[in-house]
Amino acid sequence: MRKSKPKARARKKRPAATKEKPSPVESTLVVIVAAIIYVVNPLDVIPDALPALGFLDDATVLALAVRRARQTLDDFMTWETAAS
């Protein structure tokens, strides 16, 4: 169990140490948090009281946040596998 910890630390430090690829993690986290706040917030572009349309804007915002997070993860995995 103890042998897996050094591998995790080394992997975590490697991308930051090489400085080859800038990390867009902060902007992706901001998009995810903003999407969650938008969905939870009762003030929407289209009120949730309207059937179907009210939840469509929430679903659209969530879909855009998921797409952004998935693209960031795909970019990182592509970079990670190409570097090894």
C-alpha positions as CSV (number, residue, x, y, z in Angstrom):
1,M,0.0,0.0,0.0
2,R,2.8,2.4,0.8
3,K,4.5,1.8,-2.6
4,S,1.5,3.3,-4.5
5,K,1.8,6.7,-2.7
6,P,5.2,7.7,-4.2
7,K,3.9,6.8,-7.7
8,A,0.9,9.1,-7.2
9,R,3.1,12.0,-5.9
10,A,5.5,11.6,-8.8
11,R,2.8,11.5,-11.4
12,K,1.1,14.6,-9.8
13,K,4.4,16.6,-9.9
14,R,5.5,15.6,-13.3
15,P,3.2,17.8,-15.4
16,A,3.9,20.8,-13.3
17,A,7.7,20.2,-13.3
18,T,8.0,19.8,-17.1
19,K,6.0,23.0,-17.9
20,E,5.2,21.6,-21.4
21,K,1.4,22.0,-21.2
22,P,-0.4,24.7,-19.4
23,S,-3.1,23.5,-17.1
24,P,-6.6,24.9,-17.8
25,V,-8.0,23.2,-14.7
26,E,-8.9,26.5,-12.9
27,S,-11.1,27.7,-15.7
28,T,-12.8,24.3,-16.0
29,L,-13.5,24.3,-12.3
30,V,-15.0,27.8,-12.6
31,V,-17.3,26.6,-15.4
32,I,-18.4,23.6,-13.3
33,V,-19.1,25.6,-10.2
34,A,-20.9,28.3,-12.2
35,A,-23.1,25.7,-13.9
36,I,-24.0,24.1,-10.5
37,I,-24.9,27.6,-9.1
38,Y,-27.0,28.3,-12.2
39,V,-28.9,25.1,-11.8
40,V,-29.5,25.5,-8.1
41,N,-30.3,29.3,-8.3
42,P,-34.1,29.9,-8.8
43,L,-33.4,32.8,-11.1
44,D,-33.0,31.4,-14.6
45,V,-33.2,32.7,-18.2
46,I,-36.3,30.6,-18.7
47,P,-38.2,30.0,-15.4
48,D,-38.6,26.4,-14.3
49,A,-42.3,27.0,-13.9
50,L,-42.7,26.5,-17.7
51,P,-43.1,22.9,-18.5
52,A,-40.1,21.3,-20.3
53,L,-38.6,24.7,-21.4
54,G,-37.8,25.7,-17.9
55,F,-35.5,22.7,-17.4
56,L,-34.1,22.9,-20.9
57,D,-31.8,25.8,-20.1
58,D,-30.6,24.0,-17.0
59,A,-29.8,20.9,-19.0
60,T,-28.0,23.0,-21.6
61,V,-25.8,24.7,-19.1
62,L,-25.0,21.3,-17.5
63,A,-24.3,19.8,-20.9
64,L,-21.9,22.6,-21.7
65,A,-20.1,22.2,-18.4
66,V,-19.8,18.4,-18.8
67,R,-18.5,18.9,-22.4
68,R,-15.9,21.4,-21.1
69,A,-14.7,19.1,-18.3
70,R,-14.6,16.1,-20.6
71,Q,-12.5,18.0,-23.2
72,T,-10.1,19.1,-20.5
73,L,-9.7,15.5,-19.3
74,D,-9.3,14.2,-22.8
75,D,-6.6,16.7,-23.6
76,F,-4.8,15.9,-20.4
77,M,-5.0,12.1,-21.0
78,T,-3.7,12.6,-24.6
79,W,-0.8,14.7,-23.3
80,E,-0.2,12.2,-20.4
81,T,0.0,9.2,-22.7
82,A,2.1,10.9,-25.3
83,A,4.6,12.0,-22.7
84,S,5.3,8.5,-21.4
